[in-house]
Amino acid sequence: MSDIDQYREGYERGLKMKHEFEEKNIVEVVLNSLSYTADAVDRELTLTDEAKRGYKDGVEGKDFNAPEGESNSGGCFVSTACCEAMGLSDDCEELQTLRHFRDTYLLASREGEKEVAAYYAHSPRVLKKIRSEANSRETLRRIYHELVVPTVKMIHRKEYAAAHTHYRTFVRDLCSDSEE
């Protein structure tokens, strides 16, 4: 066997081994992907149940003392109330951005799921306290400028962690204030 034949044979063996390795890795990647997808679906189903429970426990059927002319849907939380105080609709760009952020960023992790459930549980009380004040419209407008606007801007700049931290800290402070 000539040197060229030996080289060609070695090269072909190397290619065969490379293809076998790549095929094995592709199979592993596909299997891992399917496993990850199944875990994500399980987590999504669990999240949906937890979110529904949090919503029902924290909101459904409660009166939030909505001032005359403002909606009092069970799902009216702080951000929505702030946007309403600014004369914005329920499908305004700010609320769509915040809802998308909640659904795609926050609900993608267990910690985020817990925060959303806590928000559903505590925000109605915060909103009820704000709306019981004589200057509630001004308070909601201030919160709009200090919470909603900066958070939406951070989300648009893809500063998701900063948006999350800002919103979480602001809402925690509101919850603390409403307990006093």
C-alpha positions as CSV (number, residue, x, y, z in Angstrom):
1,M,0.0,0.0,0.0
2,S,1.4,3.3,-1.0
3,D,1.8,6.4,1.2
4,I,-1.1,8.1,-0.7
5,D,-3.4,5.0,-0.1
6,Q,-2.5,4.9,3.6
7,Y,-3.2,8.7,3.9
8,R,-6.5,8.3,2.0
9,E,-7.6,5.3,4.2
10,G,-6.7,7.2,7.4
11,Y,-8.5,10.3,6.2
12,E,-11.6,8.3,5.4
13,R,-11.5,6.6,8.9
14,G,-11.1,10.0,10.4
15,L,-14.1,11.4,8.5
16,K,-16.2,8.3,9.5
17,M,-15.3,8.8,13.2
18,K,-16.1,12.5,12.9
19,H,-19.5,11.8,11.4
20,E,-20.3,9.2,14.0
21,F,-19.3,11.6,16.8
22,E,-21.4,14.4,15.2
23,E,-24.4,12.1,14.9
24,K,-24.1,11.0,18.5
25,N,-23.9,14.6,19.6
26,I,-26.9,15.6,17.5
27,V,-28.9,12.8,19.1
28,E,-27.9,13.9,22.5
29,V,-28.7,17.5,21.8
30,V,-32.1,16.5,20.5
31,L,-32.8,14.3,23.5
32,N,-31.7,17.0,25.9
33,S,-33.8,19.6,24.0
34,L,-36.9,17.4,24.3
35,S,-36.2,16.8,28.0
36,Y,-35.8,20.6,28.5
37,T,-39.0,21.3,26.6
38,A,-41.0,18.7,28.6
39,D,-39.6,20.4,31.8
40,A,-40.6,23.8,30.5
41,V,-44.2,22.6,29.7
42,D,-44.5,21.1,33.2
43,R,-43.3,24.3,34.7
44,E,-45.7,26.3,32.5
45,L,-48.7,24.2,33.6
46,T,-47.6,24.5,37.3
47,L,-47.2,28.2,36.8
48,T,-50.6,28.6,35.3
49,D,-52.2,26.8,38.2
50,E,-50.2,28.9,40.7
51,A,-51.0,32.2,39.0
52,K,-54.7,31.3,38.8
53,R,-54.7,30.5,42.6
54,G,-52.8,33.7,43.3
55,Y,-55.2,35.7,41.2
56,K,-58.2,34.2,42.8
57,D,-56.9,34.5,46.3
58,G,-55.7,38.0,45.9
59,V,-58.2,39.7,43.6
60,E,-61.3,37.9,42.5
61,G,-64.6,39.3,43.8
62,K,-63.0,42.1,46.0
63,D,-64.0,45.7,45.9
64,F,-61.0,48.0,45.5
65,N,-63.0,51.2,46.0
66,A,-62.5,52.4,42.4
67,P,-63.4,56.0,42.1
68,E,-66.4,56.8,39.9
69,G,-65.5,56.5,36.2
70,E,-62.6,54.2,36.6
71,S,-62.8,50.5,35.8
72,N,-63.0,48.0,38.6
73,S,-62.1,44.8,36.9
74,G,-60.7,42.2,39.2
75,G,-57.4,42.4,37.5
76,C,-56.8,46.1,38.0
77,F,-53.5,46.3,39.7
78,V,-51.1,49.1,40.4
79,S,-49.6,49.6,36.9
80,T,-53.0,49.4,35.3
81,A,-54.5,51.9,37.8
82,C,-51.5,54.2,37.1
83,C,-52.1,54.1,33.4
84,E,-55.9,54.7,33.9
85,A,-55.0,57.7,36.0
86,M,-53.0,59.0,33.1
87,G,-56.0,58.5,30.8
88,L,-54.4,55.6,29.0
89,S,-56.4,52.5,27.8
90,D,-56.0,49.0,29.1
91,D,-54.1,48.0,25.9
92,C,-51.7,51.0,26.0
93,E,-48.1,50.4,25.0
94,E,-46.9,50.6,28.6
95,L,-49.2,47.9,29.8
96,Q,-48.6,45.7,26.8
97,T,-44.8,46.0,27.4
98,L,-45.2,45.2,31.2
99,R,-47.4,42.2,30.5
100,H,-45.1,40.9,27.8
101,F,-42.2,41.3,30.3
102,R,-44.1,39.5,33.0
103,D,-45.1,36.6,30.7
104,T,-41.7,36.1,28.9
105,Y,-39.1,37.2,31.5
106,L,-40.6,36.9,35.0
107,L,-42.6,33.8,34.5
108,A,-39.6,32.0,33.0
109,S,-38.1,31.3,36.4
110,R,-39.5,29.9,39.7
111,E,-38.4,33.0,41.5
112,G,-40.3,35.1,39.0
113,E,-43.4,32.9,39.3
114,K,-43.3,33.5,43.1
115,E,-43.0,37.2,42.7
116,V,-45.9,37.4,40.3
117,A,-48.0,35.3,42.7
118,A,-47.0,37.6,45.5
119,Y,-47.9,40.7,43.4
120,Y,-51.3,39.2,42.7
121,A,-51.8,38.6,46.5
122,H,-50.6,42.0,47.7
123,S,-51.3,44.6,45.0
124,P,-55.1,44.7,45.6
125,R,-54.4,45.8,49.2
126,V,-51.9,48.4,48.0
127,L,-54.3,49.7,45.4
128,K,-57.2,49.8,47.9
129,K,-55.1,51.9,50.3
130,I,-54.0,54.3,47.5
131,R,-57.6,54.7,46.3
132,S,-58.8,55.4,49.8
133,E,-56.7,58.6,49.9
134,A,-58.1,62.0,48.9
135,N,-55.2,62.6,46.4
136,S,-55.3,59.1,44.9
137,R,-55.2,60.3,41.3
138,E,-52.0,62.3,42.0
139,T,-50.4,59.4,43.8
140,L,-51.2,57.1,40.9
141,R,-49.7,59.6,38.4
142,R,-46.6,60.0,40.5
143,I,-46.2,56.2,40.6
144,Y,-46.7,56.1,36.9
145,H,-43.8,58.4,36.4
146,E,-41.6,56.8,39.0
147,L,-42.4,53.1,38.3
148,V,-44.1,52.5,35.0
149,V,-42.2,54.9,32.8
150,P,-38.6,54.0,33.9
151,T,-39.4,50.2,33.9
152,V,-40.8,50.4,30.4
153,K,-37.8,52.3,29.2
154,M,-35.4,49.7,30.7
155,I,-37.4,46.9,29.0
156,H,-37.1,48.7,25.6
157,R,-33.4,49.0,26.2
158,K,-33.3,45.3,26.9
159,E,-32.1,46.0,30.5
160,Y,-34.3,43.3,31.8
161,A,-32.5,42.6,35.1
162,A,-32.5,46.3,35.9
163,A,-36.2,46.6,35.0
164,H,-37.0,43.7,37.2
165,T,-35.1,45.0,40.1
166,H,-36.6,48.5,39.8
167,Y,-40.1,47.2,39.6
168,R,-39.7,44.7,42.4
169,T,-38.1,47.2,44.8
170,F,-40.7,49.9,44.1
171,V,-43.6,47.4,44.6
172,R,-42.1,46.1,47.8
173,D,-41.8,49.6,49.1
174,L,-45.4,50.3,48.2
175,C,-46.4,47.1,50.0
176,S,-44.5,48.1,53.1
177,D,-46.1,51.6,53.0
178,S,-49.6,50.1,52.7
179,E,-49.0,48.1,55.9
180,E,-48.3,51.1,58.0
